[in-house]
């Protein structure tokens, strides 16, 4: 490794306790609000308090939205197919978590 100064990266840890607004989610994903609304209609994203006047989403929604955008733009998957992929990925995550618990107990 050379003696050059490496850039320092900074960021914000996004967890389930943090939320992002609709406009923040749109900006981070480089999409229009209508696309996010389609994801909500499809049940892929869920606002934290949809009746409050301004939608807020769990910060983990950012990764879900980016994954769906990748599925649609890069792989040509339609919204229903992307929703199915996300459902299956959630199921895999859940099963892996349960398996780790069982393995830990043994």
Backbone as numpy.savetxt, mean C-alpha at the origin, in Angstrom:
# Nx Ny Nz CAx CAy CAz Cx Cy Cz
35.92 0.55 -0.69 35.09 1.72 -0.69 35.98 2.96 -0.69
35.63 3.94 -1.50 36.47 5.13 -1.56 36.14 6.09 -0.42
36.90 7.14 -0.33 36.76 8.08 0.78 35.70 9.15 0.54
34.95 9.07 -0.54 33.92 10.06 -0.80 32.84 10.01 0.27
32.24 11.15 0.51 31.11 11.21 1.45 29.87 10.64 0.77
29.27 9.69 1.39 28.03 9.12 0.87 26.86 10.00 1.30
25.85 10.13 0.43 24.70 10.95 0.83 23.96 10.32 1.99
23.40 11.14 2.83 22.61 10.66 3.96 21.15 10.66 3.53
20.55 9.53 3.65 19.15 9.39 3.30 18.29 9.59 4.53
17.23 10.32 4.37 16.28 10.50 5.47 14.91 10.12 4.97
14.03 9.80 5.88 12.68 9.44 5.50 11.80 9.31 6.72
10.58 8.91 6.47 9.61 8.72 7.53 9.17 7.27 7.50
9.18 6.64 8.65 8.72 5.27 8.76 7.20 5.26 8.71
6.65 4.55 7.74 5.21 4.48 7.60 4.72 3.18 8.22
3.92 3.31 9.26 3.37 2.13 9.91 1.85 2.26 9.96
1.23 1.33 10.63 -0.23 1.31 10.67 -0.82 2.43 11.50
-0.01 3.09 12.33 -0.52 4.18 13.15 -0.54 5.50 12.39
0.28 5.65 11.36 0.33 6.87 10.57 -0.72 6.84 9.48
-1.16 8.02 9.07 -2.10 8.10 7.96 -1.58 9.08 6.92
-2.09 8.93 5.71 -1.80 9.85 4.62 -3.11 10.34 4.06
-3.12 11.56 3.57 -4.34 12.11 2.97 -4.47 11.58 1.54
-5.63 11.81 0.98 -5.87 11.43 -0.40 -4.86 12.12 -1.31
-4.65 13.41 -1.11 -3.73 14.14 -1.98 -2.29 13.65 -1.81
-1.88 13.31 -0.58 -0.53 12.77 -0.36 -0.37 11.42 -1.06
-1.40 10.60 -0.98 -1.36 9.29 -1.63 -1.28 9.46 -3.15
-2.06 10.38 -3.69 -2.03 10.64 -5.13 -0.65 11.12 -5.57
-0.09 12.05 -4.82 1.22 12.60 -5.16 2.30 11.51 -5.09
2.28 10.70 -4.06 3.29 9.66 -3.88 3.21 8.59 -4.96
2.01 8.34 -5.46 1.82 7.30 -6.49 1.79 7.88 -7.90
1.80 9.21 -8.01 1.72 9.91 -9.30 0.47 9.50 -10.07
-0.67 9.57 -9.37 -1.96 9.22 -9.97 -2.99 10.29 -9.63
-4.12 10.23 -10.32 -5.23 11.14 -10.04 -6.10 10.56 -8.93
-6.83 11.42 -8.26 -7.71 11.00 -7.15 -8.75 10.01 -7.62
-9.19 10.11 -8.87 -10.20 9.19 -9.40 -9.70 7.75 -9.35
-8.39 7.56 -9.60 -7.84 6.21 -9.57 -7.87 5.66 -8.15
-7.52 6.47 -7.17 -7.59 6.03 -5.77 -9.04 5.72 -5.41
-9.97 6.53 -5.86 -11.39 6.28 -5.59 -11.85 4.96 -6.18
-11.32 4.60 -7.35 -11.64 3.29 -7.94 -11.13 2.16 -7.05
-9.95 2.36 -6.48 -9.41 1.34 -5.57 -10.28 1.20 -4.33
-10.80 2.32 -3.84 -11.70 2.28 -2.69 -13.00 1.57 -3.08
-13.54 1.89 -4.25 -14.77 1.25 -4.72 -14.59 -0.26 -4.88
-13.39 -0.65 -5.31 -13.09 -2.08 -5.51 -12.82 -2.79 -4.19
-12.62 -2.01 -3.11 -12.36 -2.60 -1.80 -10.90 -2.90 -1.54
-10.02 -2.39 -2.38 -8.59 -2.65 -2.23 -7.97 -1.71 -1.21
-8.44 -0.47 -1.18 -8.00 0.50 -0.18 -9.22 0.92 0.63
-8.99 1.22 1.89 -10.09 1.64 2.75 -9.69 2.87 3.54
-10.42 3.97 3.34 -10.11 5.17 4.13 -10.36 4.92 5.61
-9.58 5.59 6.45 -9.71 5.43 7.90 -11.05 5.97 8.38
-11.39 7.18 7.96 -12.67 7.78 8.36 -13.29 8.47 7.15
-13.97 7.69 6.30 -14.49 8.25 5.04 -15.57 9.32 5.23
-16.20 9.38 6.39 -17.28 10.34 6.61 -16.78 11.68 7.15
-15.47 11.82 7.35 -14.93 13.03 7.98 -14.82 14.22 7.02
-15.09 14.03 5.75 -14.97 15.12 4.80 -13.70 15.04 3.98
-12.60 14.60 4.57 -11.36 14.40 3.83 -10.85 13.00 4.12
-10.60 12.27 3.08 -10.15 10.89 3.25 -8.71 10.85 3.77
-8.51 9.97 4.75 -7.18 9.62 5.24 -7.07 8.10 5.12
-5.89 7.65 4.80 -5.64 6.23 4.61 -4.51 5.78 5.53
-4.56 4.53 5.99 -3.41 4.02 6.73 -2.17 4.15 5.84
-1.04 4.48 6.41 0.18 4.69 5.63 0.56 3.46 4.81
0.20 2.27 5.28 0.50 1.05 4.53 -0.25 1.01 3.20
-1.26 1.86 3.04 -2.00 1.94 1.77 -1.09 2.40 0.64
-0.06 3.15 0.98 0.87 3.62 -0.04 1.51 2.44 -0.76
2.00 1.46 -0.02 2.63 0.30 -0.65 1.61 -0.50 -1.46
0.38 -0.63 -0.95 -0.67 -1.34 -1.69 -0.96 -0.63 -3.01
-1.10 0.68 -2.96 -1.42 1.45 -4.17 -0.27 1.36 -5.18
0.96 1.45 -4.71 2.11 1.34 -5.61 2.18 -0.05 -6.26
1.86 -1.08 -5.49 1.85 -2.44 -6.04 0.78 -2.56 -7.11
-0.40 -2.04 -6.85 -1.49 -2.12 -7.84 -1.14 -1.32 -9.08
-0.55 -0.15 -8.90 -0.14 0.65 -10.06 0.87 -0.12 -10.90
1.80 -0.80 -10.24 2.78 -1.63 -10.97 2.08 -2.75 -11.72
1.15 -3.43 -11.07 0.43 -4.52 -11.72 -0.31 -4.02 -12.97
-0.93 -2.86 -12.85 -1.70 -2.33 -13.97 -0.81 -1.77 -15.08
0.12 -0.90 -14.73 0.91 -0.21 -15.74 1.98 -1.10 -16.37
2.68 -1.85 -15.57 3.80 -2.63 -16.08 3.41 -4.03 -16.56
2.39 -4.60 -15.94 2.02 -5.97 -16.28 0.68 -6.07 -17.00
-0.05 -4.96 -17.12 -1.30 -4.96 -17.87 -2.46 -5.65 -17.17
-2.41 -5.76 -15.86 -3.48 -6.41 -15.09 -4.61 -5.40 -14.88
-5.85 -5.82 -15.11 -6.97 -4.90 -14.88 -7.23 -4.76 -13.37
-8.12 -3.83 -13.02 -8.35 -3.53 -11.60 -8.87 -4.74 -10.84
-9.79 -5.49 -11.43 -10.32 -6.67 -10.74 -9.21 -7.70 -10.52
-8.35 -7.87 -11.50 -7.23 -8.80 -11.36 -6.24 -8.34 -10.30
-5.98 -7.03 -10.28 -5.08 -6.47 -9.27 -5.66 -6.64 -7.87
-6.97 -6.46 -7.75 -7.64 -6.65 -6.46 -7.49 -8.10 -6.00
-7.63 -9.03 -6.93 -7.47 -10.45 -6.60 -6.03 -10.75 -6.17
-5.07 -10.18 -6.87 -3.66 -10.37 -6.50 -3.42 -9.87 -5.09
-3.96 -8.69 -4.77 -3.77 -8.13 -3.42 -4.42 -9.02 -2.37
-5.59 -9.53 -2.66 -6.27 -10.44 -1.72 -5.44 -11.69 -1.48
-4.87 -12.24 -2.54 -4.03 -13.43 -2.40 -2.74 -13.12 -1.65
-2.16 -11.95 -1.91 -0.95 -11.56 -1.18 -1.24 -11.38 0.31
-2.41 -10.81 0.63 -2.80 -10.67 2.03 -2.97 -12.04 2.68
-3.56 -12.97 1.95 -3.76 -14.33 2.47 -2.42 -15.02 2.70
-1.49 -14.87 1.78 -0.16 -15.46 1.94 0.52 -14.88 3.17
0.44 -13.56 3.33 1.04 -12.91 4.51 0.43 -13.46 5.80
-0.89 -13.61 5.82 -1.58 -14.13 6.99 -1.14 -15.57 7.30
-1.07 -16.39 6.28 -0.67 -17.79 6.47 0.78 -17.90 6.95
1.65 -17.05 6.42 3.05 -17.07 6.86 3.17 -16.65 8.32
2.39 -15.67 8.71 2.39 -15.23 10.10 1.92 -16.36 11.01
0.83 -17.02 10.62 0.32 -18.14 11.42 1.34 -19.27 11.50
2.02 -19.54 10.40 3.04 -20.60 10.38 4.20 -20.25 11.32
4.62 -19.00 11.32 5.69 -18.59 12.24 5.27 -18.77 13.69
4.02 -18.47 14.00 3.53 -18.64 15.37 3.55 -20.12 15.76
3.08 -20.98 14.85 3.06 -22.41 15.12 4.48 -22.94 15.29
5.39 -22.50 14.42 6.77 -22.96 14.52 7.43 -22.48 15.81
7.08 -21.28 16.25 7.64 -20.73 17.48 7.14 -21.53 18.69
5.89 -21.96 18.64 5.31 -22.71 19.77 5.86 -24.11 19.88
6.38 -24.66 18.79 6.88 -26.04 18.81 8.26 -26.16 19.34
